[in-house]
Amino acid sequence: MIRKIVGSLAIAILINIASISAQNKFPVFTDVTKAAGIGFKYTFGDTVYENILESSGSGITIFDYNNDNLPDLYMLNGTYIEGISEPEGKVFANTRNKLYKNNGDGTFTEVSKAAGVDDPTWGMAAGAFDYDNDGDKDLYVMNYGPNRFYRNNGDGTFTDITNKLNLAGPDKLNGFLKWSVDAAFWDFNNDNRMDVLVGNFLAFDPNHISAAFPNMMPHPSEYKGQATMLYQQQPDGTFKDVTKKYGLFFPDSKCMGITIYDYDEDGDLDIFQSNDHQLNSLFRNDNLKFTDIGVASGVAANSHGVPTGSMAGTIGDIDGDGLIDILVSDLRYGALYRNTGNGVYEDITEKSGVAGAFTGRGSWAAALFDYDNDGDLDILSANGTAEILKLQHPLLLENDGKGHFKNVGVEKCSYFATKRSGRAAAIWDYNNDGKLDIVVSHIDLTATPVLLKNTINNSNHWIGLKLVGKNGPASTIAARVVVEYDGVKHVFINQFSTSYLTSHDPRIHVGLGKHNKIDTITICWTNGKKEIINHPEIDKYHTIVEGTGIVK
């Protein structure tokens, strides 16, 4: 009997070892950065990591700039700044943002100068939206310094029309150079024109030395904040600052990320603003009167009641109950807020397994995405400490379908076993094969990004959706999409600006597992209209035009 038990244990151990070996031999993600031709290298304008500007990182934006149905890659760069960088950093002067054109064969070509978007200002993040409803994506670049707005000319090039639109932003906020970190486009007043909410960070004084820790980078709490600003698009296409008019002017806020969605499903769009070492805000929209209900809703602080270095609010239904939850990456152990359906969120960070995985990592950009197409949302996190340049392991957490997560990264790809200092992290399907890929930026002294190709082979089904509004993108931003099949209901929000310094692939991606058909897709456009699509073909991307359905 004992021999049988020992023999069974030995067989089980061998099977487990073989399984792990197979996973490592055939990784789910493969590093294809070099083969893809992405030669980007980030600089923070220095060789010494010593201030909060240098620590804050480099953004990533995914968008199809030339309308060829292939997602392209835009990467933001820092640069040498006189009076902030050390003199040795002059070798990094005039470093620029880079646009990589997707060639459709797994490779990319760097075209930023030819396209006219190689901005030399210190870049943080960029929002890609069709602001003028002409059918192509324009680009709004958030900077430490003047922001830039590039109109897409429709021929693969852009024109800087920042001054014409009044979108450079003020020179200074709270006495110091304006520092923008996020831009969320939306139609907040339902006039079919795209408005924009710009998240500004803090009033960075490069001469400030911490009294408590003079040999360390000053803590964010030692600086004043800078107000987030709401710009309303006028009938002539220009933008007007209406922040104070709508009760959103908070001069000392320290915004790190903005997520726009209808949190209470009352038909208008609300604002989740994650703040650095301040309570997060959830601005409920009641007929254009915005009220901060962050504390009342339970999303202002972490499970210990402490405001942390929150980065961004990533939204998705993590447990399949049809309600949109919020994952907030931060520098302590993160926060996962489960939507209870009555306007209140329950903090499940510990019991979900997120806290255990995130603790001590320093999470910057995070994403909810279905990496294995099994029908539930998994978690990616790009990690690295802030005050010192300490490298950390990135994370890939797998969902059990009920909102409990397990760290499986090392099993899936050697990248997750390598310590880096990550910042932005975008999810996209760059080769349109229905399997979600990853690109991560880093600010460590290696400073190269990583492109991880999803090479999983599990025969799970999927569907991809691109939403197009009848009168432009206004009705698509934060539209609610419900996918139903075999008694299963999945809910998605058409919102791709949900991670720190990151804009993901703007298409909705739905994993279906082994289910080989969809009964209905219901789209609740943000203008109040509803549309139902029956029995769409799976394992392919569809373009859905408001009022028209699937466009063949």
Secondary structure as GFF3:
##gff-version 3
##sequence-region A 1 552
A	DSSP	alpha_helix	2	25	.	.	.	ID=ss1
A	DSSP	beta_strand	29	31	.	.	.	ID=ss2
A	DSSP	alpha_helix	33	36	.	.	.	ID=ss3
A	DSSP	alpha_helix	52	55	.	.	.	ID=ss4
A	DSSP	beta_strand	60	63	.	.	.	ID=ss5
A	DSSP	beta_strand	72	75	.	.	.	ID=ss6
A	DSSP	three_ten_helix	87	92	.	.	.	ID=ss7
A	DSSP	beta_strand	98	102	.	.	.	ID=ss8
A	DSSP	beta_strand	108	110	.	.	.	ID=ss9
A	DSSP	alpha_helix	112	115	.	.	.	ID=ss10
A	DSSP	beta_strand	122	129	.	.	.	ID=ss11
A	DSSP	beta_strand	138	144	.	.	.	ID=ss12
A	DSSP	beta_strand	148	152	.	.	.	ID=ss13
A	DSSP	beta_strand	158	160	.	.	.	ID=ss14
A	DSSP	alpha_helix	162	165	.	.	.	ID=ss15
A	DSSP	beta_strand	172	173	.	.	.	ID=ss16
A	DSSP	beta_strand	176	177	.	.	.	ID=ss17
A	DSSP	beta_strand	180	186	.	.	.	ID=ss18
A	DSSP	beta_strand	195	200	.	.	.	ID=ss19
A	DSSP	three_ten_helix	220	222	.	.	.	ID=ss20
A	DSSP	beta_strand	229	233	.	.	.	ID=ss21
A	DSSP	beta_strand	239	241	.	.	.	ID=ss22
A	DSSP	beta_strand	255	261	.	.	.	ID=ss23
A	DSSP	beta_strand	270	275	.	.	.	ID=ss24
A	DSSP	beta_strand	281	286	.	.	.	ID=ss25
A	DSSP	beta_strand	289	292	.	.	.	ID=ss26
A	DSSP	alpha_helix	294	297	.	.	.	ID=ss27
A	DSSP	beta_strand	312	316	.	.	.	ID=ss28
A	DSSP	beta_strand	325	329	.	.	.	ID=ss29
A	DSSP	beta_strand	335	339	.	.	.	ID=ss30
A	DSSP	beta_strand	345	347	.	.	.	ID=ss31
A	DSSP	alpha_helix	354	358	.	.	.	ID=ss32
A	DSSP	beta_strand	363	369	.	.	.	ID=ss33
A	DSSP	beta_strand	378	383	.	.	.	ID=ss34
A	DSSP	beta_strand	395	399	.	.	.	ID=ss35
A	DSSP	beta_strand	405	407	.	.	.	ID=ss36
A	DSSP	alpha_helix	409	412	.	.	.	ID=ss37
A	DSSP	three_ten_helix	414	417	.	.	.	ID=ss38
A	DSSP	beta_strand	422	428	.	.	.	ID=ss39
A	DSSP	beta_strand	437	442	.	.	.	ID=ss40
A	DSSP	beta_strand	450	454	.	.	.	ID=ss41
A	DSSP	beta_strand	461	468	.	.	.	ID=ss42
A	DSSP	three_ten_helix	473	475	.	.	.	ID=ss43
A	DSSP	beta_strand	480	485	.	.	.	ID=ss44
A	DSSP	beta_strand	488	493	.	.	.	ID=ss45
A	DSSP	beta_strand	502	503	.	.	.	ID=ss46
A	DSSP	beta_strand	508	513	.	.	.	ID=ss47
A	DSSP	beta_strand	520	524	.	.	.	ID=ss48
A	DSSP	beta_strand	530	534	.	.	.	ID=ss49
A	DSSP	beta_strand	541	545	.	.	.	ID=ss50
A	DSSP	beta_strand	549	551	.	.	.	ID=ss51
###
